[in-house]
Amino acid sequence: MKALVARQFRTLGDIGLSRGMRGNGAWMAVGIVSLGFRALGHVRRRREVIWRAELAPGERLEIGHLLESFRDLGEKPPS
């Protein structure tokens, strides 16, 4: 339900900006307000932290996504 409302709000904003660019001031206001709410939603969205660690001096971090990178390190890939 939340995604449906967000999609409709986004569509309304796109229509507002489109018609507003053609000279309709009321639609331009609708588009700008919609764009503002979308921007606030992006700012307020929390980012999920997957993994966090602090590296000591001299340590390094390697990120791999291929099975070969796990085999090269002699580790088992996550299941």
Z-matrix of the N, CA and C atoms (Angstrom, degrees):
N
C 1 1.446
C 2 1.526 1 110.73
N 3 1.343 2 115.75 1 -42.16
C 4 1.462 3 120.68 2 -179.06
C 5 1.532 4 110.47 3 -63.59
N 6 1.332 5 116.48 4 -39.45
C 7 1.460 6 120.41 5 -179.96
C 8 1.528 7 110.70 6 -67.47
N 9 1.316 8 117.04 7 -36.11
C 10 1.462 9 120.75 8 179.36
C 11 1.524 10 110.55 9 -65.24
N 12 1.316 11 116.93 10 -43.70
C 13 1.465 12 120.77 11 178.84
C 14 1.529 13 110.02 12 -64.90
N 15 1.310 14 116.94 13 -41.73
C 16 1.466 15 120.61 14 179.14
C 17 1.524 16 110.69 15 -62.78
N 18 1.320 17 117.05 16 -40.79
C 19 1.466 18 120.73 17 179.61
C 20 1.528 19 110.80 18 -66.22
N 21 1.329 20 117.00 19 -41.75
C 22 1.459 21 120.23 20 178.90
C 23 1.527 22 110.76 21 -66.68
N 24 1.314 23 117.44 22 -39.09
C 25 1.454 24 121.95 23 177.87
C 26 1.528 25 110.67 24 -64.21
N 27 1.330 26 116.04 25 -40.78
C 28 1.463 27 121.12 26 178.09
C 29 1.532 28 110.47 27 -64.96
N 30 1.325 29 116.51 28 -41.79
C 31 1.460 30 120.77 29 178.72
C 32 1.522 31 110.67 30 -63.85
N 33 1.327 32 116.72 31 -43.83
C 34 1.458 33 121.03 32 178.29
C 35 1.531 34 110.32 33 -60.36
N 36 1.314 35 117.29 34 -41.59
C 37 1.457 36 120.79 35 177.79
C 38 1.509 37 112.58 36 -64.68
N 39 1.338 38 116.83 37 -41.26
C 40 1.466 39 120.32 38 178.63
C 41 1.525 40 110.87 39 -64.23
N 42 1.330 41 116.55 40 -42.26
C 43 1.463 42 120.38 41 177.64
C 44 1.527 43 109.67 42 -63.83
N 45 1.338 44 116.02 43 -42.91
C 46 1.457 45 120.25 44 179.54
C 47 1.518 46 112.59 45 -59.53
N 48 1.315 47 116.70 46 -45.39
C 49 1.467 48 119.69 47 179.18
C 50 1.522 49 111.31 48 -67.32
N 51 1.315 50 116.28 49 -39.29
C 52 1.458 51 120.04 50 -179.84
C 53 1.527 52 111.27 51 -63.34
N 54 1.325 53 116.32 52 -49.42
C 55 1.465 54 119.77 53 179.98
C 56 1.523 55 111.31 54 -71.40
N 57 1.311 56 116.93 55 -32.37
C 58 1.456 57 120.46 56 178.11
C 59 1.509 58 112.44 57 -66.34
N 60 1.314 59 117.90 58 -36.09
C 61 1.461 60 121.51 59 178.03
C 62 1.528 61 111.24 60 -66.96
N 63 1.323 62 116.20 61 -20.54
C 64 1.468 63 120.12 62 177.33
C 65 1.521 64 111.96 63 -89.06
N 66 1.344 65 117.58 64 4.21
C 67 1.442 66 119.91 65 172.26
C 68 1.510 67 116.59 66 114.31
N 69 1.319 68 119.47 67 -1.80
C 70 1.456 69 121.14 68 -179.12
C 71 1.529 70 108.32 69 -89.60
N 72 1.323 71 116.43 70 109.77
C 73 1.455 72 121.85 71 -174.99
C 74 1.516 73 114.00 72 -66.24
N 75 1.339 74 117.25 73 -36.66
C 76 1.466 75 120.17 74 -179.51
C 77 1.530 76 110.41 75 -65.74
N 78 1.318 77 116.55 76 -42.37
C 79 1.463 78 119.68 77 178.84
C 80 1.530 79 110.91 78 -68.29
N 81 1.337 80 116.29 79 -33.40
C 82 1.470 81 119.38 80 177.16
C 83 1.525 82 109.82 81 -62.99
N 84 1.327 83 117.15 82 -40.77
C 85 1.464 84 120.83 83 178.28
C 86 1.523 85 110.64 84 -63.20
N 87 1.328 86 116.90 85 -41.89
C 88 1.467 87 120.97 86 177.89
C 89 1.533 88 109.97 87 -61.01
N 90 1.318 89 116.49 88 -44.05
C 91 1.463 90 120.76 89 179.71
C 92 1.512 91 112.87 90 -64.56
N 93 1.324 92 117.04 91 -41.09
C 94 1.466 93 120.58 92 -179.24
C 95 1.526 94 110.96 93 -68.45
N 96 1.333 95 116.87 94 -42.35
C 97 1.471 96 119.93 95 177.88
C 98 1.520 97 110.18 96 -62.62
N 99 1.326 98 116.41 97 -43.76
C 100 1.464 99 120.19 98 178.84
C 101 1.531 100 110.99 99 -61.54
N 102 1.319 101 116.31 100 -43.34
C 103 1.465 102 120.61 101 179.03
C 104 1.524 103 110.50 102 -62.73
N 105 1.330 104 117.44 103 -38.48
C 106 1.462 105 121.14 104 177.85
C 107 1.518 106 112.40 105 -63.56
N 108 1.343 107 116.45 106 -43.15
C 109 1.459 108 119.60 107 178.05
C 110 1.526 109 111.62 108 -65.29
N 111 1.319 110 117.20 109 -37.71
C 112 1.469 111 120.03 110 177.76
C 113 1.527 112 110.53 111 -64.76
N 114 1.337 113 116.71 112 -40.78
C 115 1.461 114 120.31 113 178.98
C 116 1.528 115 110.68 114 -64.58
N 117 1.333 116 116.93 115 -42.09
C 118 1.465 117 119.70 116 177.13
C 119 1.525 118 111.70 117 -62.79
N 120 1.320 119 116.66 118 -37.07
C 121 1.462 120 119.84 119 177.76
C 122 1.513 121 112.38 120 -62.72
N 123 1.334 122 116.56 121 -38.39
C 124 1.466 123 120.06 122 178.40
C 125 1.526 124 111.25 123 -68.92
N 126 1.316 125 116.60 124 -37.51
C 127 1.465 126 120.71 125 -179.41
C 128 1.527 127 110.60 126 -69.44
N 129 1.329 128 116.89 127 -39.68
C 130 1.461 129 121.08 128 -175.99
C 131 1.525 130 113.56 129 -79.22
N 132 1.326 131 117.01 130 -16.91
C 133 1.464 132 120.04 131 -177.05
C 134 1.516 133 110.23 132 -63.32
N 135 1.309 134 115.77 133 130.90
C 136 1.470 135 120.45 134 179.23
C 137 1.524 136 109.52 135 -85.12
N 138 1.300 137 114.36 136 139.48
C 139 1.468 138 120.93 137 177.11
C 140 1.521 139 107.99 138 -93.48
N 141 1.298 140 116.26 139 132.16
C 142 1.459 141 120.58 140 179.74
C 143 1.521 142 109.39 141 -83.23
N 144 1.321 143 116.47 142 127.84
C 145 1.458 144 121.14 143 177.59
C 146 1.516 145 107.63 144 -86.53
N 147 1.318 146 115.76 145 119.24
C 148 1.462 147 121.39 146 -178.93
C 149 1.524 148 110.63 147 -82.89
N 150 1.309 149 116.35 148 -46.64
C 151 1.458 150 121.11 149 -177.45
C 152 1.516 151 108.14 150 -154.53
N 153 1.322 152 116.02 151 139.11
C 154 1.455 153 120.01 152 179.97
C 155 1.520 154 108.38 153 -140.61
N 156 1.318 155 115.87 154 136.43
C 157 1.464 156 121.16 155 176.58
C 158 1.524 157 108.21 156 -154.41
N 159 1.310 158 115.23 157 157.89
C 160 1.455 159 120.27 158 177.73
C 161 1.524 160 107.69 159 -108.55
N 162 1.303 161 115.52 160 130.36
C 163 1.463 162 120.38 161 179.55
C 164 1.521 163 109.92 162 -90.13
N 165 1.308 164 115.13 163 136.59
C 166 1.459 165 120.79 164 175.09
C 167 1.528 166 108.49 165 -82.39
N 168 1.312 167 117.51 166 158.21
C 169 1.469 168 119.54 167 177.56
C 170 1.523 169 110.95 168 -55.58
N 171 1.319 170 115.65 169 131.13
C 172 1.461 171 121.35 170 -179.43
C 173 1.517 172 113.54 171 95.00
N 174 1.320 173 118.69 172 -16.72
C 175 1.461 174 121.36 173 177.50
C 176 1.516 175 109.45 174 -82.52
N 177 1.324 176 115.27 175 158.86
C 178 1.450 177 119.19 176 177.70
C 179 1.521 178 109.96 177 -137.26
N 180 1.306 179 115.53 178 161.43
C 181 1.451 180 122.61 179 -178.83
C 182 1.516 181 108.61 180 -120.65
N 183 1.312 182 116.37 181 126.01
C 184 1.460 183 121.19 182 176.12
C 185 1.510 184 108.48 183 -115.71
N 186 1.315 185 115.55 184 132.07
C 187 1.461 186 121.19 185 178.74
C 188 1.517 187 107.50 186 -114.74
N 189 1.320 188 115.64 187 124.14
C 190 1.456 189 120.67 188 178.96
C 191 1.510 190 110.48 189 -133.97
N 192 1.310 191 115.77 190 148.86
C 193 1.454 192 119.40 191 178.79
C 194 1.522 193 112.54 192 -125.22
N 195 1.313 194 116.84 193 -2.18
C 196 1.457 195 120.18 194 -179.82
C 197 1.524 196 109.91 195 -99.69
N 198 1.320 197 115.80 196 147.83
C 199 1.458 198 119.65 197 179.21
C 200 1.522 199 111.50 198 -60.89
N 201 1.342 200 117.47 199 -30.44
C 202 1.460 201 120.34 200 -179.85
C 203 1.529 202 111.01 201 -62.86
N 204 1.333 203 117.16 202 -33.50
C 205 1.460 204 118.72 203 -179.52
C 206 1.522 205 110.86 204 -67.41
N 207 1.329 206 118.53 205 -32.07
C 208 1.460 207 121.00 206 176.28
C 209 1.521 208 110.03 207 -72.54
N 210 1.302 209 116.47 208 -38.96
C 211 1.476 210 119.48 209 -179.76
C 212 1.527 211 110.13 210 -66.19
N 213 1.349 212 116.93 211 -38.04
C 214 1.461 213 120.01 212 -179.83
C 215 1.526 214 111.17 213 -64.00
N 216 1.315 215 116.90 214 -32.83
C 217 1.467 216 121.20 215 -179.94
C 218 1.528 217 112.31 216 -85.71
N 219 1.331 218 117.19 217 -6.98
C 220 1.450 219 121.15 218 -179.29
C 221 1.521 220 112.05 219 74.42
N 222 1.331 221 117.25 220 25.55
C 223 1.453 222 120.90 221 -179.22
C 224 1.528 223 110.08 222 -110.44
N 225 1.324 224 114.32 223 161.47
C 226 1.457 225 120.12 224 175.91
C 227 1.531 226 108.12 225 -86.91
N 228 1.334 227 117.14 226 135.13
C 229 1.465 228 118.63 227 175.91
C 230 1.522 229 110.47 228 -67.50
N 231 1.343 230 116.49 229 150.34
C 232 1.471 231 118.82 230 178.09
C 233 1.520 232 110.79 231 -65.16
N 234 1.312 233 115.75 232 144.33
C 235 1.480 234 119.30 233 -178.07
C 236 1.492 235 111.44 234 -93.78
